[in-house]
Amino acid sequence: MTRVFTVSRSIVIGVAPDDAYEAVSRPADMGRWSPENQGTTTKADDGSAALGTTFVGRNKRGLFRWVTRCTVTAADPGSRFAFRVHAIGIKQPRLRGPIATWEYLFEPVDDGTRVTETWIDDRRAWPDFVAGVFDRVATSGSTFAAFQNRNIDATLRNLKRELEANRGRAQGS
C-alpha cells in the first residue's frame, strides 16, 4: 500500500473568514475542538499566534500523553494559518526532527467560510515499512493518514458547532 503524506478535509462554517482565522490561530484553544490536542503552552495564549511563534502542544490518545514543539510558519489573517511540529517527547519535546505540518485555509463562500484543515506527514526520511509499523502501533491499527482523516473531521465539526453557536449568541445580544 502506498504511503499517504497529505490529508485535507473541509467544512463550511457560517462565520466570516476573519472570525474562523481568529479562532484557529490561537493554538491554546485548539483543545476545545481537537479529539487529540489538549491545547498549548505559549507566551501568546491570549491572542493569535504570529509568524515565528513557538509553542508546546499538549496531546493525548487514550491513556498516552505527550508534548510537541511547534513553530508558526504562516499567519495570514482571514486566509491561512500553519505550523510545523518539529520536536516530541513525554514531558518535554526533546526528540527533534520533522514530524508534521498543519495548515488551515479560510475561503469566503456564500454561506460563510470554507475551512480546510490539512495534515502533512513530514517524516519523509522514515522508510515506509518503519512508518507503517509505527503508525499502526500509535493509532491502534490504522495508518496516520486514515487516523488524521477522522481527527480532522471531528475537529472541523467541533469548530463549526462552537463558532456558529457563538455567532448565534452574539447576534442575540
C-alpha positions in Angstrom: 0.0 0.0 0.0 1.3 3.5 -0.9 2.0 5.8 2.0 -0.2 8.9 2.1 1.7 12.0 3.1 -1.1 14.6 3.0 -4.7 14.6 4.2 -7.1 17.5 3.7 -10.7 17.9 4.8 -13.1 20.9 4.5 -16.2 22.2 6.1 -18.3 25.4 5.6 -18.8 27.4 8.8 -21.3 30.2 8.9 -18.9 32.9 10.0 -16.6 35.4 8.3 -13.1 34.2 7.3 -11.5 36.6 9.9 -13.6 35.1 12.7 -12.6 31.5 11.7 -9.0 32.5 11.4 -9.1 34.2 14.8 -10.2 31.0 16.5 -7.8 28.6 14.8 -4.8 30.9 15.1 -5.0 30.7 18.9 -3.2 27.3 19.5 -4.1 27.4 23.2 -7.7 27.0 22.2 -7.3 24.0 19.9 -8.0 21.6 22.7 -11.7 22.7 22.6 -12.1 21.2 19.2 -9.5 18.5 18.6 -10.1 14.9 19.8 -6.3 14.6 20.5 -4.8 18.1 21.2 -5.3 19.4 24.7 -4.2 23.0 24.0 -0.8 24.6 24.3 1.6 26.5 26.4 2.8 29.6 24.8 3.5 33.2 25.6 0.8 34.2 23.1 -2.0 32.3 24.8 -4.4 35.2 24.8 -4.4 36.0 21.1 -3.5 34.9 17.6 -0.1 33.4 17.2 2.2 35.4 14.9 4.6 34.1 12.3 7.5 32.5 14.1 5.7 31.9 17.4 6.9 28.7 19.1 4.5 26.8 21.3 4.3 23.5 23.1 1.3 21.4 22.2 -0.2 19.0 24.8 -1.7 15.9 23.4 -3.4 12.7 24.4 -4.6 9.5 22.8 -6.3 7.1 25.3 -4.0 6.9 28.3 -0.9 8.1 26.4 0.1 11.7 26.8 2.9 13.6 25.0 4.0 17.1 24.1 5.3 18.6 20.8 7.2 21.8 20.0 5.7 23.7 17.1 6.5 26.9 15.2 4.0 29.0 13.3 5.0 29.0 9.6 2.1 31.0 8.1 -0.1 33.7 9.8 -2.1 35.5 7.1 -5.3 36.8 8.9 -8.5 35.6 7.3 -6.6 33.5 4.8 -4.0 30.9 6.1 -2.6 29.7 9.3 0.0 26.9 9.6 2.5 25.4 12.0 5.3 22.8 11.8 5.7 20.2 14.5 9.5 19.6 15.0 10.0 18.0 18.4 8.2 15.5 20.5 8.5 14.0 24.0 6.7 12.7 27.0 7.1 15.6 29.4 9.4 17.8 27.3 9.7 17.9 23.5 13.3 16.6 23.4 13.3 14.4 20.3 13.9 16.8 17.4 13.2 16.2 13.7 10.5 16.8 11.1 7.2 15.3 12.3 4.2 17.1 10.7 2.8 20.3 9.3 -0.7 21.5 10.0 -2.3 24.1 7.7 -5.7 25.9 7.8 -7.1 27.7 4.8 -10.0 30.1 5.0 -12.0 30.8 1.8 -15.1 33.0 1.7 -18.2 31.3 0.3 -21.8 32.3 0.1 -22.7 30.7 3.5 -19.6 31.9 5.4 -16.2 30.3 5.2 -14.8 27.1 3.8 -12.2 26.0 6.4 -9.8 23.4 5.1 -7.5 21.6 7.5 -4.5 19.8 6.1 -2.1 17.4 7.8 1.2 16.8 6.1 3.5 13.9 7.2 7.0 15.4 7.4 8.6 12.1 8.3 9.8 11.7 4.7 13.1 10.2 5.8 11.4 7.3 7.5 11.3 4.1 5.5 7.7 3.2 4.5 7.8 -0.1 6.4 9.0 1.6 9.6 6.4 4.4 9.4 3.7 1.8 8.7 4.5 -0.3 11.8 4.9 2.8 14.0 1.6 4.3 12.7 -0.4 1.1 13.3 1.0 0.8 16.9 0.4 4.5 17.6 -3.1 4.6 16.2 -4.3 1.1 17.3 -4.2 -0.4 13.8 -4.6 2.5 11.4 -2.4 4.4 9.1 -1.7 8.0 10.2 -3.5 9.3 7.1 -6.7 7.4 7.9 -6.4 8.3 11.6 -5.9 12.0 10.7 -8.9 12.0 8.4 -11.1 11.0 11.4 -9.4 13.6 13.7 -9.7 16.4 11.2 -13.4 15.6 10.6 -14.0 15.7 14.3 -12.0 18.9 14.8 -13.8 20.7 12.0 -17.3 19.6 13.2 -16.5 20.8 16.7 -15.1 24.1 15.4 -18.2 24.7 13.3 -20.5 23.9 16.2 -18.7 26.3 18.5 -18.2 29.2 16.1 -21.8 29.1 14.8 -23.2 28.8 18.4 -21.1 31.8 19.4 -22.3 33.7 16.3 -25.9 33.0 17.3 -25.3 34.2 20.9 -23.6 37.4 19.6 -26.5 38.1 17.2 -29.0 37.5 20.0 -27.2 40.1 22.3 
